Amino acid sequence: MSGARLRLSDLAGGGTGGGSAAGDELRHSGGAWLRAAGGAEGMGAHLGPVRAELATAHEGLTAGTVGLNALAELGVVQESWARRFESARRECGALAGNLRAVARAQGETNESVRSSFSPVARRTHGVER
């Protein structure tokens, strides 16, 4: 170990405790979380019309095929896929909400931590900042 000691003032960019350039701070940005939430919402929106498109694609497919067991099963498979798409759409909506909540919570935590340090961060070695 180099023997360098890290102080709270070093974290605020005022010291030479081995951190990065003076003034750099560790900050949270909700950008990545909010972009991910937007992507999840976009995917959910994309899945929205799939059920109707699936039904339209299967219209008239079974006409005149009475007695063919394979085509009778097609309805069961189609409904299974419709349920899966709907479930994925709902999951995307829930995921988007959860990702936004993480961004909000981290922002609130950052503000809380910053305010808790403000009484000691204003003074460094008797010098007002």
Buried (B, 14 or more C-beta within 10 A) or exposed (E): EEEEEEEEBBBBBBBEBEBEEEEEEEEBEBEEBBEBBEBBBEBBEEBBEBBEEBEEEEEEEEEEEEEEEEBEEBEEEBEEEBEEBBEBBEBBBEBBEEBBEBBEEBBEEBEEEEEEEEEEBEEBEEEEE
